[in-house]
Amino acid sequence: MAAKSMIFRELERLPVKALEEVEKFVGQLKQSRSSGRTPALNGKMLAKKQITAIKKWAGRNLEAGFAGRDHDKILYGDNG
């Protein structure tokens, strides 16, 4: 919390033009931070994502014993 209060003190000292730049930076930071996260998927969106992944891999020759982790990698990517 000490860092938060220090940031607020410094913000109070900044001129208006600098505050506008800080506001833009915070907006970009929030956007980049949220874009890296997977949004919670409702049932319909999850099904659509799975169908798209399945269609992408349809017709490919998959090795015997293909299941489990390999299945998840195809559906959800390497990140899980």
PyMOL commands that set and color helices and strands:
alter all, ss='L'
color gray80, all
select helices_A, chain A and resi 2-13+16-35+43-57+69-76
alter helices_A, ss='H'
color red, helices_A
deselect
rebuild
show_as cartoon
